[in-house]
Amino acid sequence: MSRVSAVRFSHFLPSLLLLLAGLSAAYVKDLSVFFTSLFNVLPTLVLLLGGAYCAVYRRQRELFLMVTVYVAYFLLDTQTDFYRDNGRVREDAAVVFHLCCLLLPLLFSIYALWQEKTHLFRDFVARCAVLLAVGSVALALEQSFPQALLGWLAEIRWPVLHGAWMSLIQLSYPMFLIGFITLAAQYWYQPRPLHAAQLVGLLGMFWMLPQTFILPFTLNIMCSQVMLMIAAGVAHEAYQMAFRDELTGLPGRRALNERMQRLGRNYVLAMSDVDHFKRFNDTHGHDVGDQVLRLVASKLSKVSGGGRAYRYGGEEFAVVFAGKTLDECVPHLEEIREIIAGYAIKLRNPDRPHDDHQGRQRRAGSGASSVSVTVSIGVAERQADQRSPEEVLKSADQALYAAKGAGRNCVVAAGRTRRGAVRMQSAAG
């Protein structure tokens, strides 16, 4: 599966919705006592619930991301509370604010890129050590040399690149930029909901910091939203592990079982099986076998007619057509069967070069071998005497065995003779 096909807008959707909700709430001027009290306790509540969730499932990276955001919230909230109560900022407000603007994107990016290790306890100690070391050095400098530190942070080092619109210290902008680039690269190479949440969360914090002393409760709301993004990313990945097949990217059997419970009165179920898959797997190896399964899954996922493909198990796939009749679905299954049979899979040598350009040159010169794969499909429509989807699926499975008995590479409907199926012989190119 290519990186482009693995990138999904659904990875970003929960985080973007939380970001938009946070932006909308931050601009509300007149808040009731209820919402004022809620926003005061919301970051702590989110940390406790989200942190407990991450700790139970041993998601240390996400836990430290939340802790980093909460530490920044705590330091800045102390300053904003003093500002609201006294109408002026504390003497150390500038240096504390500038330190948070510099260290928050740095630590957030470090923990976002820091993958979990095998030894969880050592990994936990290392993460704690980094947080304590950075925090201790920053606190020591702030207490011992506040004016010198403030001057160093606020200095404009690149006058040409500094604009009047910049409301943060100049050093924070390259820090955020580096964070955006590295987290975007992380998502590109490993498209995951969590990596998308980290990227959107960094964007939320970039917007939040300049508004800290301007919009009331901006800090509370946005820090809570960023921590919720991390928790939502963990939940999204947990859902994917439970309901989506990792090899093919299709929804798995558990997702199929749930979908079948929500079908109406009229529906069609199809069962598909890769022909001679065991022999193919034994001949060409498991890597090529996995490539075949991904190919078949990719083609089945594009079945027309409103069908939805699922990985049933092994080399078997199921296709669900809700609100359709058998006559409506068979042509679409025939079409996808022909597409799979007509696709030639290129086989590469085990000693192929790692460089793609060299690999293409070698294949062009030597002629890489290719094989084709076929599928057999059994399809069944819900009948009056079939009370459950499981019975319809069983009929489709029996039709699948009939398709294999009829010579494979065909579509057979339960209770009918094979019709409309164009026989295609698998060829080796």
C-alpha positions in Angstrom: 0.0 0.0 0.0 1.4 3.3 -1.0 1.8 6.2 1.4 -0.6 8.4 -0.6 -3.3 5.7 -0.4 -2.7 5.3 3.4 -3.2 9.0 4.0 -6.8 9.6 5.1 -8.8 12.7 6.0 -10.5 10.6 8.7 -7.2 10.6 10.6 -7.5 14.4 10.9 -11.2 14.7 11.3 -11.6 14.2 15.1 -8.7 16.6 15.9 -9.9 19.2 13.4 -13.4 19.1 14.9 -11.9 19.6 18.4 -9.8 22.4 17.1 -12.8 24.2 15.6 -14.8 23.6 18.8 -12.0 25.1 20.8 -11.7 28.2 18.6 -15.4 28.8 18.7 -15.5 28.5 22.5 -12.5 30.8 22.9 -14.2 33.6 21.1 -17.4 33.5 23.2 -17.4 36.7 25.3 -20.2 36.2 27.8 -19.9 32.9 29.6 -22.3 31.6 32.3 -21.1 30.6 35.7 -21.4 27.0 34.8 -19.0 27.2 31.8 -16.6 29.4 33.7 -16.4 26.8 36.4 -16.1 24.1 33.8 -13.3 25.7 32.0 -11.4 26.2 35.2 -11.3 22.4 36.0 -11.4 21.1 32.4 -7.6 20.7 31.8 -7.1 18.9 35.1 -10.1 16.6 34.4 -8.9 15.8 30.9 -5.4 15.1 32.1 -6.7 12.7 34.9 -9.0 10.8 32.6 -6.8 10.8 29.5 -3.7 10.1 31.5 -5.3 7.2 33.2 -6.5 5.8 29.9 -3.0 6.1 28.4 -1.4 4.6 31.5 -3.7 1.6 31.6 -2.9 0.8 27.9 0.8 1.7 28.4 0.8 4.5 25.9 3.7 6.4 27.4 4.3 8.7 24.5 0.8 10.0 24.6 0.9 10.3 28.4 4.0 12.5 28.3 2.5 14.6 25.5 -0.5 15.3 27.8 1.8 16.0 30.8 3.9 18.5 28.7 0.8 20.4 27.6 -0.5 20.4 31.2 2.8 21.7 32.7 2.7 24.6 30.2 -1.0 25.2 31.1 -0.2 25.3 34.8 2.7 27.8 34.5 0.7 30.1 32.2 -2.5 29.8 34.1 -0.8 31.1 37.2 0.2 34.2 35.3 -3.3 34.7 33.7 -5.0 34.3 37.1 -2.8 37.0 38.6 -3.5 39.2 35.6 -7.2 38.8 35.9 -7.2 39.4 39.6 -4.9 42.4 39.8 -5.1 44.0 36.4 -1.4 43.7 35.8 1.1 40.9 35.1 3.6 39.5 37.6 7.2 40.5 37.5 8.3 37.2 36.1 5.4 36.9 33.6 7.5 37.8 30.5 10.3 35.4 31.2 7.9 32.5 32.1 5.7 33.2 29.0 8.7 33.3 26.7 10.2 30.1 28.2 6.9 28.3 27.6 6.7 29.6 24.0 10.2 28.2 23.4 10.1 24.9 25.3 6.5 23.8 24.7 6.9 23.1 20.9 10.4 21.6 21.6 9.2 19.1 24.2 6.0 18.4 22.4 7.9 17.6 19.2 10.5 15.5 21.1 7.8 13.3 22.8 5.7 13.1 19.6 8.7 11.7 17.7 9.9 9.5 20.6 8.6 6.0 19.8 7.9 3.5 22.7 10.8 1.1 23.4 10.7 -2.6 24.4 11.6 -1.9 28.0 8.7 0.2 29.2 10.2 1.0 32.6 13.5 2.2 31.2 11.6 4.2 28.6 9.4 5.8 31.3 12.5 6.7 33.3 14.2 8.2 30.3 11.2 10.4 29.4 10.9 11.6 33.0 14.6 12.4 33.0 14.3 14.5 29.9 11.3 16.4 31.3 13.0 17.0 34.7 16.3 18.0 33.1 14.8 20.6 30.8 12.5 21.9 33.5 15.2 22.1 36.1 17.6 24.0 33.8 14.8 26.4 32.8 13.8 27.0 36.4 17.4 27.5 37.6 18.0 30.0 34.9 14.7 31.8 35.5 15.5 32.1 39.3 19.2 33.0 39.0 19.4 35.2 35.9 15.9 36.4 35.1 16.9 39.6 33.3 19.8 38.0 31.3 17.5 35.1 30.3 14.7 37.5 29.3 17.1 39.5 27.2 18.4 36.4 25.5 14.9 35.1 24.8 13.5 38.4 23.5 16.5 39.3 21.3 15.6 39.7 17.6 18.4 37.7 15.9 17.1 37.9 12.3 15.7 41.4 11.8 15.0 40.7 8.1 12.7 37.8 9.0 10.9 39.6 11.8 7.5 41.1 11.1 5.3 43.5 13.0 2.6 40.7 13.2 4.8 38.4 15.2 3.5 38.4 18.8 5.8 35.6 20.1 9.6 35.7 20.6 11.5 35.1 17.4 13.1 31.9 18.6 9.7 30.2 19.0 8.8 30.5 15.3 11.7 28.3 14.0 10.9 25.9 16.9 7.3 25.6 15.7 8.4 25.4 12.1 10.8 22.5 12.8 8.1 20.8 14.8 5.5 21.1 12.0 8.0 19.8 9.4 9.1 16.8 11.5 5.6 15.9 12.6 4.3 16.2 9.0 7.2 13.9 7.8 6.3 11.5 10.6 2.7 11.3 9.4 3.7 11.0 5.8 6.0 8.0 6.5 3.6 6.5 9.1 0.0 7.7 8.5 -1.7 7.1 11.8 -4.5 8.9 13.6 -2.2 9.7 16.5 0.4 11.4 14.3 -2.4 13.4 12.7 -3.6 14.5 16.2 0.0 15.5 17.1 0.2 17.7 14.0 -3.2 19.4 14.6 -2.4 19.8 18.3 0.8 21.7 17.6 -1.2 24.0 15.3 -3.7 24.6 18.1 -0.9 25.5 20.5 0.7 27.9 17.9 -2.6 29.7 17.8 -3.2 29.6 21.6 0.0 31.2 22.8 -0.4 34.7 21.4 -4.0 34.8 22.7 -3.1 33.8 26.3 -3.5 37.2 27.9 -6.0 38.5 25.3 -8.9 36.0 25.1 -10.2 34.8 28.5 -10.1 31.0 29.0 -8.2 30.5 25.7 -5.5 28.7 27.6 -7.9 26.4 29.5 -9.9 25.6 26.4 -7.1 24.9 23.9 -4.9 23.0 26.3 -7.9 20.8 27.1 -8.6 20.3 23.4 -5.0 19.4 22.5 -5.1 16.7 25.3 -8.4 15.5 24.0 -6.9 15.2 20.5 -4.2 12.9 21.9 -6.8 10.8 23.7 -9.0 10.7 20.6 -6.0 9.6 18.5 -5.4 6.7 20.9 -9.0 5.7 20.9 -9.1 5.9 17.1 -6.1 3.6 16.8 -7.6 1.2 19.3 -10.7 1.1 17.1 -8.7 0.5 14.0 -6.8 -2.4 15.6 -10.1 -4.0 16.7 -12.1 -3.4 13.5 -9.6 -3.0 10.6 -7.3 -5.6 9.1 -3.7 -4.5 9.3 -2.5 -6.3 6.2 -5.1 -5.2 3.7 -6.5 -2.1 5.3 -10.1 -3.4 4.9 -12.5 -3.6 7.8 -12.1 -6.9 9.6 -14.5 -9.6 10.6 -15.6 -7.9 13.8 -16.6 -4.9 11.7 -18.5 -7.3 9.4 -20.4 -8.8 12.3 -21.5 -5.4 13.5 -22.5 -4.3 10.0 -24.6 -7.4 9.5 -26.6 -6.6 12.6 -27.6 -3.3 11.1 -28.8 -4.6 7.7 -32.4 -4.1 6.8 -34.8 -6.4 5.1 -33.2 -6.4 1.6 -29.5 -7.1 1.2 -27.0 -9.2 -0.6 -23.9 -10.9 0.8 -21.0 -12.3 -1.2 -18.1 -14.4 -0.2 -14.9 -14.3 -2.3 -11.9 -16.6 -2.1 -8.5 -16.4 -3.8 -8.1 -19.4 -6.1 -5.2 -21.9 -5.3 -3.8 -19.4 -2.8 -2.0 -22.1 -0.7 -0.2 -23.4 -3.8 0.6 -19.8 -4.9 1.9 -19.0 -1.4 4.0 -22.2 -1.2 5.5 -21.5 -4.7 6.3 -17.8 -4.5 6.6 -17.2 -0.7 4.6 -15.5 2.0 5.7 -12.0 1.0 4.2 -12.5 -2.5 1.2 -14.1 -0.9 0.7 -11.0 1.2 1.1 -8.9 -1.9 -1.7 -10.9 -3.6 -4.0 -10.4 -0.6 -3.4 -6.7 -0.6 -4.0 -6.6 -4.4 -7.3 -8.4 -4.1 -8.4 -6.3 -1.1 -7.5 -3.1 -3.1 -9.7 -4.2 -6.0 -12.6 -5.4 -3.9 -12.6 -2.1 -2.0 -13.4 -0.4 -5.2 -16.4 -2.6 -6.1 -19.2 -0.6 -7.6 -22.9 -0.8 -6.9 -22.7 0.3 -3.3 -20.8 -2.8 -2.1 -18.5 -2.7 0.9 -15.6 -5.2 1.2 -14.4 -6.9 4.4 -11.5 -9.2 5.2 -13.2 -12.3 6.5 -10.1 -14.3 7.3 -7.2 -16.0 5.5 -7.7 -15.5 1.8 -11.5 -15.0 2.1 -13.3 -11.7 1.7 -16.9 -10.7 2.2 -18.8 -8.0 0.3 -22.0 -6.5 1.6 -24.7 -4.8 -0.6 -27.3 -3.1 1.6 -30.7 -2.5 0.0 -29.9 -4.3 -3.2 -31.2 -7.3 -5.1 -29.2 -10.2 -6.5 -29.7 -9.1 -10.1 -28.4 -5.7 -9.3 -25.2 -7.0 -7.6 -24.0 -9.9 -9.8 -22.8 -7.6 -12.7 -20.7 -5.6 -10.3 -19.2 -8.7 -8.8 -18.5 -10.0 -12.4 -16.8 -6.8 -13.2 -14.5 -6.9 -10.2 -13.7 -10.6 -10.8 -12.6 -9.7 -14.4 -10.5 -6.8 -13.1 -8.7 -9.1 -10.7 -8.1 -11.8 -13.2 -6.8 -9.4 -15.8 -4.2 -7.8 -13.5 -0.7 -9.1 -13.8 1.4 -9.1 -10.6 5.1 -8.4 -11.2 7.4 -10.7 -9.3 10.8 -9.2 -8.3 14.0 -11.1 -7.5 14.9 -11.5 -3.8 18.2 -9.7 -4.5 16.6 -6.7 -6.1 18.3 -3.4 -5.3 16.9 -1.0 -2.7 17.1 1.9 -5.1 13.8 2.2 -7.1 15.5 3.7 -10.1 18.1 0.8 -10.3 15.3 -1.7 -9.8 13.3 -0.3 -12.7 16.4 -0.4 -15.0 17.1 -4.0 -14.0 13.5 -5.1 -14.6 13.4 -3.3 -17.9 16.6 -5.1 -19.0 15.9 -8.6 -17.7 12.1 -8.7 -17.9 10.5 -9.4 -14.5 8.2 -12.4 -14.4 4.5 -11.9 -13.7 1.6 -14.0 -12.6 -2.1 -13.5 -12.5 -4.5 -14.4 -9.7 -8.2 -15.2 -9.9 -11.0 -15.3 -7.4 -14.2 -17.3 -7.0 -17.3 -15.6 -5.7 -20.4 -16.9 -4.1 -23.3 -14.6 -3.6 -26.7 -14.9 -1.8 -29.7 -12.7 -1.4 -31.8 -12.6 1.8 -34.9 -14.9 1.4 -38.1 -15.0 3.4 -37.0 -18.2 5.1 -33.7 -16.8 6.2 -34.1 -14.9 9.4 -30.6 -13.8 10.1 -27.6 -12.4 8.1 -25.6 -15.4 9.3 -27.9 -17.7 7.3 -27.5 -15.6 4.2 -23.7 -15.6 4.7 -23.8 -19.4 5.0 -25.7 -19.6 1.7 -23.1 -17.3 0.1 -20.4 -19.6 1.4 -22.1 -22.6 -0.1 -22.3 -20.8 -3.4 -18.6 -20.1 -3.1 -17.9 -23.8 -2.8 -20.1 -24.3 -5.9 -18.1 -21.7 -7.8 -14.9 -23.6 -6.9 -16.5 -26.9 -8.0 -17.5 -25.2 -11.3 -13.9 -24.6 -12.2 -13.1 -21.4 -10.2 -12.7 -17.9 -11.5 -16.5 -17.3 -11.7 -19.5 -15.9 -9.8 -22.2 -18.3 -8.6 -25.5 -17.2 -7.0 -27.0 -19.3 -4.3 -30.0 -21.4 -5.6 -29.3 -20.5 -9.2 -27.2 -21.9 -12.0 -24.0 -20.0 -12.9 -24.9 -17.2 -15.3 -23.2 -14.2 -16.8 -19.8 -15.3 -15.8 -17.0 -15.0 -18.4 -14.4 -17.6 -17.9 -10.9 -16.2 -17.8 -7.9 -18.5 -17.6 -5.0 -17.3 -15.3 -1.9 -16.6 -17.3 1.7 -16.2 -16.4 3.4 -13.4 -18.3 
